[in-house]
Amino acid sequence: MEQEYLTIKEFAERAGVTPQAIYKRLGNMQDYIRMDGKKKRISVDALNLFTNVEKTVEKQEDTGTVE
């Protein structure tokens, strides 16, 4: 089965965040990115990675802790 890739905008919509939030974390997702011409596409597999990171960041912001 072929891997599904999304545009930054589509990925942001599925992750429930802004495209800017995705751009800030692209460095952590290099293994999931491929270029389609000049556009970056992100594998849907990165959604789990991204949402786990977002939950950790939110928890740290709520508790005031930094790891």
C-alpha positions in Angstrom: 0.0 0.0 0.0 1.4 3.4 -1.0 2.1 5.9 1.8 -0.3 8.9 1.9 1.3 12.3 2.0 -0.5 15.6 2.8 0.3 19.2 2.1 1.3 21.4 5.1 -2.3 22.9 5.1 -4.0 19.5 5.0 -1.6 18.2 7.7 -2.3 21.2 9.9 -6.1 20.7 9.5 -5.9 17.0 10.6 -3.6 17.8 13.5 -5.9 20.7 14.6 -3.2 23.3 14.5 -2.1 26.2 12.3 0.3 25.7 9.3 2.8 27.9 11.2 2.9 25.3 14.0 3.8 22.7 11.4 6.5 24.8 9.9 8.0 25.3 13.4 8.4 21.6 13.8 9.4 20.5 10.3 13.0 19.9 11.6 11.7 17.1 13.9 9.8 15.5 11.1 12.4 15.2 8.3 12.0 11.5 8.0 8.3 12.0 7.1 8.8 14.7 4.5 9.1 14.4 0.8 9.3 17.1 -1.9 6.7 17.2 -4.6 8.2 19.7 -7.0 8.6 22.8 -4.7 5.9 21.7 -2.2 6.7 19.8 0.9 4.4 16.9 1.7 4.2 15.2 5.1 3.4 11.5 5.6 0.2 10.9 7.6 2.4 8.7 9.8 3.8 11.9 11.3 0.4 12.8 12.7 1.0 10.5 15.7 4.4 12.0 16.2 3.1 15.5 15.9 0.1 15.1 18.2 2.3 13.4 20.9 4.7 16.3 20.8 1.9 18.8 21.0 0.4 17.0 24.0 3.8 17.1 25.8 4.3 20.8 25.0 0.8 21.6 26.3 1.4 19.6 29.5 4.6 21.4 30.1 3.0 24.8 29.5 0.1 23.9 31.9 2.5 22.7 34.7 5.3 25.2 34.0 7.9 22.4 33.7 10.5 22.2 31.0 12.3 19.0 30.1 
